[in-house]
Amino acid sequence: MIEWVPLGGGARPVPRPVAAPLVWAGAFGGALGLVALLNGTVGVGRTGLALAALSLLAALLGLCAPFTAAPGTAVLCWLSLNGFAIPPAGTLTWAGRRDAVWLACLFGAALVGTALARLFHARAAYRRLTTEPGDV
């Protein structure tokens, strides 16, 4: 007689975040590519759209990153935003309040992405531990 048994019956660990330098490499390349794409399609000077797109990128990168990678991710996205998405392209400037708000938005997006990932992973781990073997 054949007996069916589940293959993954043991406890599965919570996924570990990706190393911060790898996340930063993704932020650097992704931000430059995203700003280049936006500059080519909608033109230079659309900072609101560029900030929204880079915040989304920071949040997506935060899904697989540790909390310690959030500041570096925000700074790398801000460098691309400040250097290439606003005129004059290629010149870094500091406009006080505006750039502080941009950095805060990017940092917050990276933190939200990381917090959501940790929350979903913890919830999934809790559900795996509390389900009865017969409930599966």
Summary of the structure (lengths in Angstrom):
residues: 136
radius of gyration: 20.1
end to end distance: 22.3
largest distance: 75.4
contacts: 376
relative contact order: 0.17
helix: 68%
strand: 0%
